[in-house]
Structure formats: C-alpha cells, structure tokens
Amino acid sequence: MRTRNSVEKRREKLIDKLFGYSVFKINGKQLYELPLSILEREYRKYQSQYHPHGEFGSIRWT
C-alpha cells in the first residue's frame, strides 16, 4: 500500500504542476485519467520549454 500512496502523491504533484502551465487535458483526456508515465513525460516536456521564471518576472539587474 505504501507504494500506491507514493505513486498517487507523485501523480497529484505532477497534475498540480501541469495546471501551473495551464495544461488541463492531454490528447483529449483529463489529467486524472492518465498514468504516471504520461504525466511525467508531459511535465518534462513543458519544463524544458519554459524557463521557470519566464512569466513570473524574474529578477533583472538594471
């Protein structure tokens, strides 16, 4: 049971992070319907495309 809980927690964290990228569906399916492997792949894809501070106004020296 412990493994199942850790997988579910990982899925929830990834779903929350994907929500942060305004991703709510992948290939027409809700994120909660997808297996962990697809969520991880999609998260890595979005993470590599966007700088972590891109739209949040990172510190700029003037």
Secondary structure as UniProt FT lines:
FT   HELIX           2..20
FT   TURN            21..22
FT   STRAND          25..26
FT   TURN            27..28
FT   STRAND          29..30
FT   HELIX           31..33
FT   HELIX           36..49
FT   TURN            52..57
//
